[in-house]
């Protein structure tokens, strides 16, 4: 009997070892749950107890992996920001050589990401800016990454035009800020106007910005009348 009991205990222990989830996998599972809870309830109302329960682990385990509620939010923010930047970059790099096609593809991927991962966007766009300096810094870092991609494509477009003397590097940076700011705002517009395709929104934005920049490169400029 003793031998049988020992064998059974050994099998149970072995099964437990097989079911043990690697830390990096468990962290991603916690973040998956936390993004949804933060998006639904907001940072301040979100409960680590609820996140732990939905993730199927203990509250102390959440703190063990991610240190604090702020640490958990930062992990959510950084992962979702990295996913958004990667979506933009991958689409842009796969769209051919023309800068305007790469920018259009990147913008389409941006709007598609927001549509498909609304909870992620709520965390990134609506909540993060209202919180701590560490969280605001993480948001700024993600924004700089997107801005650098957009500014690079705009600079390439200016260079390819052969009329780059009309616009300086500062102008490309100005257009990039205007474009990214418009894209941010349009995510609210798409929510208020359902049925808009990511490609359609990106196309309308390209026509507003890229065509205007092309006109400036051709020597056209608007000035207020006397």
Helices and strands as residue ranges (DSSP letters): H 2-19, H 23-41, H 48-55, H 59-66, H 69-93, H 99-116, H 118-121, I 122-127, G 128-130, H 133-161, G 164-166, H 169-192, H 198-217
